[in-house]
């Protein structure tokens, strides 16, 4: 598990800024600069992929810890002008990004 408060957000912003924009990340399909952060298996407290409708592989305590982790990641990412999202092709992939104008 990676603690969101231990991430070097300043360095992560630099990495995101250094990438080329990719179309299709915004609500309107607009561009964003994105960096692969890792997978739910090595980032989240439970280390498991689950959904609200299929979560028999996790305990209630793990679900709460994972939700708190997402909330903290969102809070810290937003503080640095970034967003956190899961991959469209593989929801186990977690990306950090920044919307841009072209």
QUIUR-V786642 format. One record per run of one state. SS is the DSSP state (helix for helix, strand for strand, loop for the rest). FROM is the first residue (numbers start at 0). LEN is the number of residues. If there is no record, write none. Layout:
{{SS,FROM,LEN} {SS,FROM,LEN}}
//
This chain:
{{loop,0,3} {helix,3,3} {loop,6,2} {helix,8,9} {loop,17,4} {strand,21,1} {loop,22,9} {strand,31,8} {helix,39,4} {loop,43,7} {strand,50,1} {loop,51,2} {strand,53,1} {loop,54,5} {helix,59,20} {loop,79,3} {strand,82,4} {loop,86,6} {strand,92,7} {loop,99,3}}
//
